Amino acid sequence: MTKNYILGISCFYHDSAATLICDGEIISSVQEERFSRKKHDSRFPKNSIKYCLNANKINLKDVDLIVYYEKPLLTFERLLETYLGSAPRGIRSFIAAMQVWLKEKLFLKSNLKKEFKNLEKDIGDEVKSKIKIPELLFSEHHYSHAAAAFFPSPFKKSIILCMDGVGEWTTTSAWVGENNKIKPLWEISFPHSLGLLYSSFTYYCGFKVNSGEYKLMGLAPYGDPKYVEKIKEHLIDIKDDGTFKLDIRFFKFHRGFRMTSSKFHKLFGEKPRKSEDDLTQFHMDIAASIQVVTQEIVIKLAKSLYKETGIKNLCLSGGVALNCVANGKLIKEKIFDDIWIQPASGDAGSALGAALIGWHDYLNKPREINPKDSMKGTYLGCNFSNKEIKTYLKKINAPHNELKDDDLFEKIAEIIDDGKVVGWFNGPMEFGPRALGGRSIIGDPRNKKMQSVMNLKIKYRESFRPFAPSVLEEDFSKEFELEVKSPYMLLVAPLKNENCIAMSDNQKKLFGIEKLNIPRSNLPAITHVDYSARVQTVSNVTNPRYYGLIKAFKKRTGCSMLVNTSFNVRGEPIVCTPQDAYRCFMRTEMDVLVLQNQILFKEEQPKVEKNETWRQEFDLD
């Protein structure tokens, strides 16, 4: 029987990616940054496409459809109308944008075909003159988000809410998904955007837009939301149903290189923080305030959608859906019977949505519903065998031992119990921004020093950044005030009271980062300053080896969770290959590296200079 392959791609804005589906099944999804080692890489995802084809032993000629995740001409229309509406202001950013559009984006269809021809030639499948590119389709940005949210979900029928910065004209959209069809309900258009509002505060607090929003969310619990009313009075008009309108005079994202205007800075009394400046209580209070406003809007939108439709399930996608604090608040409201959030909710996940649109909409194929979901735990990327890993380690003369699973799990549990930090490289790579036990750095959540050690000596990042717990699926409700599973680390929940340590009166008077070193629970490494944690529930079905490791740690210590953070250092993407993992291991103060069944100890590794010679010697490029 002939198989039908559809390739979905997203690129040329940020977080480019590729997804391959076969007869409606998601078989490979990867982000370009993992191969290029350039964080949030926006270029044509040639390496991602190569991986999808090679991993499934097919060529481009075997692909029936290619679906691009948005319609660039609609985006171009928005840019023209926006710039003309604010002219002559914004002329410098207009000229800069037009140079990119005239060179790359305006003639995107022909440019994509050229890229695919070069790709096929590079793969060496056919001579260039005989190459026939598969049919190329274009979805709409928010439709791709909606498809990525609903089609893999466990629901036959659901409301779909998509919230991001902007896609073509749309910034927020609501849909109804049923069986294999998705129908639009309503949308909010640019420049009125919850995502861009949040990103404006990201910029104002000195973090990078489109990548630092999670830092703002992590900073919020250190602050007091004292600016909520000021935001609602001046920046955004929020209606009872959750729809909203920005006062665009306070912003510059529509006509300049900056996100906020001088009027914005005057309103709050300070200029934007520079990235190298200290974070103050002011920035923490600002972060707390915009987080509260965001949560209010999300909850109001959800309530009005339920009231409008009576549909009992909700799917979420778009960049705002990665705000796990807001997601946790939404779950707590119990508006819907069930909520499912696309784990790759950003633009990378839109490649997946685009491919599924090709299957269910364009080809009108039926949808098979998995009662869990169809994302396979997001373990949809590169996988390496023990044989491949041993060949690499032998090539670079890296001392290592091989252990069978049960022995390995017991040994690593012992090492973690001893206070060591472990790089855990296991099975297929995750798709999306979260490390979920495939490419993770792990440690002991009971260790009082673990958060600072991981932040300052391993991740090389800000000390306030929290870490997440990976907890056995059957034990999560014993440890956290959470009634639903959280397999994709997209929900923040409070710890159970019995795990918490009350603060003294003097401790309650502390401000900002002073709160950081106060022990709040018997799990200090994963407990944030507001007694919450971003929870990942681990299943024996989707990741049996990671589950087996946590099980071994529980058997040894009675603790059914581990600290889990992504396997990378600040400014770099999550590791993809054994080479990436070894380089990260050698560049940090990580104690132990596990590559599938191979275990490496730092003290046994060769002492080398960390320069270009070192990179070449250890095949790290």
N, C-alpha and C positions, 0 to 999 in steps of 0.2 A: 504494500500500500504506500502511495506517495505521501510524504510528510509535507506539511505546510509550515514554512518558516517566515516569521515576520521580525524585522529589526526595527527597534525604536531608538531614536537618538535625541539628545539635547546638547546644545553647544552654543558658543558665541555670546554668552552673557556671563554666567558663572556656573561652576560645578557641572561640566560636561560629562556625559555618561552614555552607555549603550546597554540595551536589553535585547536579548534574543528569546523569542517564544516559539514553541513548536506545537502545533495543533492546540493552541490556547494555553499550553503549560509554560510557565516561566522557567527557563532552564539556565539562563546566565544573565546576570546584571552586575555591571562594574562601573566604577568612576575613573575618569581619565587621570585624575591626580595621583592615584595609587601607582600608576605606571610611570608617569612623567616626573613624579616627586615634586610637582609644583602645586601647592595648596590652592584649592578652588580653581583649578585649571579650566579655562573656558574654551580652549582651542578645539578644533575638530577632533573627535575622540578616536583617532586612528588606532591607538593601542588597545582601547577597550573593544573596538569592533574586531580587531585581529584576534583578541582573546576569545570573544564570543564564538567566532567562526572556528578557530583552531580547536578550542576545547570540545566542540561538538562535531569535529571532523567534517565540516562542510566548507564550501567556498561561497563567494558572493553570488555566483550564478545559481546556487541552490535556494537563495532567498526569494520569496514571492513578492514581498512588499517592504519598502522602507518608509517609516512614518516619522516625520520631524515634529517636534513637540509644540510648535507655535506657528503663527502666521506673521512673518516678518513685515509684510507690507502694511498690516494694520498697526504694528508698532511704529513703523516709519511715519504713518499718518498722524499718530499721536504726537510724536516728536515734532513734526512740522507745525501742527496746530498749537502745541504748547509754546514753542519758541516764538511763533508769530504773535501769540496772545500776550507775550511779555516783552516783545522787542521794544527798544533796542537792548534792554537788559538781557544778560545771558549770551551775548554774541560770541564770547570766547569759547564757552562750552558748546555752543551750537556749531561753531566751525570745527572744533575737535571731534564732535559726534559725526558730523557730515563726512569728514575724512574717512572715518571707519566705515560708515554706511556705503559710501560711494565705492570704496575699495573692496569690501567683503560682504556686506549684508543686503544691500539693495538688490543684487542679482544672486541671491542666495541659492536659488534652484540650480542655476548653471554652475555656481561655485561648488555646491555639494556634489553634483555629478562629476565635476573635475576631481574633487577629492576622492571620490569612490573609484574612479578610474586609476588614479595614482596608487590607491590602496591595493587594488587588485593586481596592478603591475608589480607592486612591491612584494606582494605575496607570491607572485610568480605563477599564477594559475593559467593565465592566457596572455597572448600578445595583445598589446593595447588596441590595435585596430579591430579586434574581434570582440572586445568587451561590450556586453549588453547590461546596462545598469537596470536593476529591478525597478518596478513602478515606484515613483516617489510621491508621497502624499504629505499634506500639512494639516496638522490639527490646530485647535486654538489652545492657548496656554492654560486657561482655567479648566477647559474640558479635559486636557491631559492630566491635570491635578485630580479632577473628579474621577476620572477613569482609574487612576492609580489608587485612589482611596476605595472605590466601590467594588470594582471587578475582582480584586483578590480577597475581599472581605468575606466573612462567614455569613453574610446576610442575603436573603432572597430579595428583600426590599429595605430601603434605607433612605433617610435624608443624608445629603452630602453637603458639607460646609467647607469651602476653600477660602483661605485667607493668606495673602502674601503681600509683597511690595506692590508689584504691578505686572500684569501680563497683557500685552497689547493695550487695551483700555481698562480691563477689569482688575479690581483690587480685592474684592470680596464677592463671592458668588454662592448661591444655594441651588441645589439640584435634587431631583428624586431619581434614585436608581432602583430598577426592578428587573429581575432576571438578567437579560443581556442588553438592556437599554437604559440610557441616562437622559433625562429631560431637564432643561433649565427651569428654575423658578424665578429668580431675580438676581440682580447684580448691583454692586456699587462701583462707580467708575473713578478713574484717576482725575484729579490729584488726591481724592479723598481715600486714604489708605491707612489701615491699622498697621500694616507691616512697615510702611515708610515713616509713620509716626514713631513706632518703636525704634526703628533704625536712626531716626533723628536724635533720639536720646542716647542711643549707642554712640553716635558721633560726638554728641555734646559731652559725654563722659570720657572721651578719649580712646574709645575702642574702634576697631575697623568695621565699617559697614559691610554687611553680608557675610561676616564671619565672627564678629565679636558680640552678637546679640546674646549668646548664651553666657558671656561674661557679665553682661548687664543683669541678666536674670540671677546669676550666682551672687552678685553684689547686693541685690535688693534686700535680703533678710538682715543685713547689717544696718539698714537704715530705718527711718521713721517716715511713713508716707504723708509728710506734711504738705506736699505740693499738689495733692490730688485735686482739690477744689480750684486751685489756680489753673491747672491743666484743663479742667472741664469748663471753666469760665472763659478762658481766653483761646485755647488751642483747638478744642474739639467740642462740637455740639452733639451730645449723645441722646438719641430719642429713646422712648420707652421700649421700643421693639429691638433696640440694639444697633439700628442703622445710625450713621454718623456723618458729620461733615466737618472738615478741617477749615480753620481760618488760615488761608494760604499765605497771608501777609507775614506769618511768623516763620516761614520755611523758604528754602532756596533749592530744594532737590529738583524742582521743575524747571529751573532756569540757571543753574550754576554748578560749580564743582563742590560746593558745600551743601550740607543738609539743612542748616538752620540760618536764620537771618539775624541781623543786629537787633531787631525787635524782639526776637526770642531771647537773646542774651540779656537784653535790658529787663525783660520780664522776670528772669530768675536772678539777675544781679551779678552774673559772672560770665566771662568769655568761655568758649569751649576749652576743655582740658586738653593739653598736649599729651601724647602717649607716654612720654618720659616723666611727666609730672606726678607728684604724689596724689593718691586717692584720698579725699577728705570726707568728713561726715556729710558735707553738702552733696557730694556725688552719690553717696550711699542713700541719702534721703531722696534724691532725684530718681535713682534706680527703683527704690521701693514704691515711689509714687506712680511711675509709669506702669509698673507691674500691676498695681491695684486697678488702674484704669483699664488696662488690657484685659484683665480677668473680668471686670464688670461688663465690657462689651461682649466678650465671648459667651458669657453666661446669659446675657440678655438676648443675644442672637439665637442661642440654642432654645431658650424658652419660647421665643416667638415662633420659631420653626416648628416646634412640637405643637404649639397651640394652633398654628395655621394648618398643619397637615394631619396631626394625630398619629403619625408614623413613629414607631417605638424604638427604632435603631438610628444611630448617627455614625457617619464616617467623617473623618477629618483629614485634610491635606493642605499643602501650602506651607511656606516657611513658618507662619505663626503657629501651626500645629506642632512644631517642635518645642514650643514653650511648655515644658512639662509641669511647671508650677500651675499655670492656667488650666492645663488638662486635669491635674489632680483636683483643683477646685471644682471643675465641671463635673467630674465623676461624683464628687461628694454631694452635689446638688440633686442627684438622682432624677434628672429630668427624663432621661431615656432609660429603657430597659438594658440596653447594651451600647457601648461605644467602641469603635475600632479606628485606630489611627495608623495611617500609612507610615511605616518606619523610615522610609526615605521620602519625607514630605517635601523636601526642597526641590529645586529644579532637576537634580539628578534623577529623582523618582519619576519625573515627568517623561523620561525616556521609556520607562516601564508602562506608564499610562498611554503613551502614544502607540506603543506596540499592541496593547490590548484593544485600543480603539480600532486599529486595523483589523483585528480578528472579529470583534463583536459587532462593530458598527459597519465598517466598510464591507466585510465579507458576510455579515449577519450570521455568525456562528453562535450556537448555543453556549451557555455558561455552565460549567460544572462547579458546584459550590462545595468547598471544603469546610466542614463544621468548625475547624480551628481557624484557618485561613490558607491562602495559597502561596504565601511568601517563603515557605520552607525555612522559617526562622531567620530569614535574610541571608542565609549562608549560600550565596549564589555566585561567589567569585572564585579566585584562583585557589587551587588545592595542590599540595606537593606530597609525593610519596616519601616514605622513609628512605627508599633507595636513592631518590634524587637528592635528598638532604644529606645523606651520608657521602655521596659523591662530591658534593660541594664542600662539606667539612674536611674531607680528605684532601681536596685540592688546596685548601688554605692552611692545612696542618693545624686545625683547631681540635684540641683534645676534647673528647666527649665519650659518654657511655650510653649504651642503648638498654632500655628497660621495657619489659612488658607492661601493659596498661595498669594492672592492679599494683604491681611493684612501683611503677612510676607515680601513681596517685598517692600511695602511702609515703613515698620519699618526699614528694613535693609538699604534702600536708605537714610533714615533720619540719621541712625547711621553712615554711611559712609560719608555723607555730613558733619557730625559733627567731622570728622577727625579720626574716629576710624578704627581699623583694624579687619577684620572679617575672620574667618575660614569658608569656604563654602563647605559643604559635601553634594553632591546632585546627586542622581541617580546612574547609573552604573559607575564604575571606567574606566578611559581612558586606552587605550593600547598604549604604546610608551612613550617617555621621556617627553612629554609636558602635563601639566595640562590645561584642556580646559573647565573649569567650572564644572567639576565633583568633583575634589579634589583640590580646589584652595584656596589661601589666597588672599583676595581682599581689595581694598582701593580706595581712591579718587585720580585720576590722576592730579587734579588741585592743590593738596596740595604740597607746596614746601618742606615740611619735610618728605613726605611719603617714598621716596626712602631710605633715611638714616635710618628712623625708621624701615622699613621692613628689611633692610640688617643687621643692627646692633642689633636690639632688638627682631626680629622675626626669621629671617633666620640664624643669627649668621654667616654671610659670609662676603667676601671682599666688601669693600665700593664701589668699582668701578662697581660692577655688575649691569647691567640695568634691568628694569622690562618691561613687555610687556603690551600693552593695549588690552582689549577685547572690540570690537566696534560692534555696531549693523550692520548687514549685509547691510542694505539699506543706511547706513551713511558713510561707510568707505572711499568712494571716495571723500567725502566732507572734510575729515580730513587729508588724506594721498595722496601722489603722487603714487597711486596704481590703476591699471586698472582692476585687476583680484581679485577675492575673495581669502582669505587666511584662510580657516577654521581650519587648523592644526598648525598655528603659525610657518610656515616654510619660511616666506618671511620677509625681512627687507625693509622698504620703508621710504623715506623722508616725513616729515610733510609738509602740505601745507604752503606756504609762509605766509599766513595771520595768521597762528598759531605761527609763529616764532618771536623771539626777537633778533634783531641784536646785536652783541657784540661790545663793545667799543674798541678803539685802544689798551688800556692797557690790556683789557681782552684777546685780540688776542695774546698778548705776553706771556701769561701764558703757562706752560708746564704740561704735565701729569695730575696727580690727582688734581692739582690746578684748572683744568678746571671743576671739578665735581660740585662745588657749584654755578656755574654761571647759572642763569635762562635763558633758551634758547627758551622757549615757554610758552604759557598759559596752557600747560599740562606738567609741569616740572617733574613729577614723572615717566613719560614714555618716555621722550625725551632724547636720548643719546647725547653725546658730538658732534656728527656730524649731529645733527638735524634729526636723524632717529629713528625708532621704529620697534620692531618685532611684527607684527600685527596679531591678531586673529579676524576674522570676525565671528560673532555669528548669527546662523540661528534659527528661530522659529521652524523649522522642526526637526533638530537634537538635540537641547537642549532647549526646550520651557521654562523651569523654569529659566535657566540662562538668556535667552533672556528677560523673563518677569521682572527679577530683574534689568537688565540694562535699560529696557524701563521705569521702575518706577524711576530710578535714573535720566534719561533724563527728565522725566516729572517734577521732583522736581527741577533740577538744570540747565537744558538745555544742559548738557553734555551727549553725547551718548556713553560713554565708561567707563570702570573701569580698575584700575590696576589689573593685574592677575599674580600671581606667584604660583608655585607648593606648595601644602600643605605638607611641610616637613621642617626640619631644615638641616643645612649643615651636610653632611656625612650620612644622612639617606634617604631611599627610600620614595617616595610619600606615604601618608597614604592609607590604604586599608579599614580598618574596623572602626566602631564608636569608638572602644577602642583605636586604633591608633590615631584617630583624637582628642579624649579627652586628651590623654597623651601629644600630641604636643601642644594643647591649654593650658594645665596647666604648661608646661615647658617653655613657652615663654611669652612675654608681649602682646600677642593677647588680644583684648578686648572682642570679642564676638565670639561664636561658633554657627553655624547653622548645625544641623543634620536633613536633610530633612525638616520637618516642626517644629522641636524643636529648640528653641532659648535659649542659655545659656549665662549669663553675668558673666564675670570673678569675679567681686566683690561679687557675690552671692555664689560662689563655696566654699566648705570647705577648710580651710587652712590646708595644709598637708606638711610633710617633704618629699622632693624628694629623697627618698632612696628606697631600695628594699622592705621595708615594705609598702611604698606608692604604689609601682608597684603592689604588691600582693593585697592590699586593694582595689585598683581600677581596678583589673582584667585587667592589662595592658600588660600581657605577652601572 
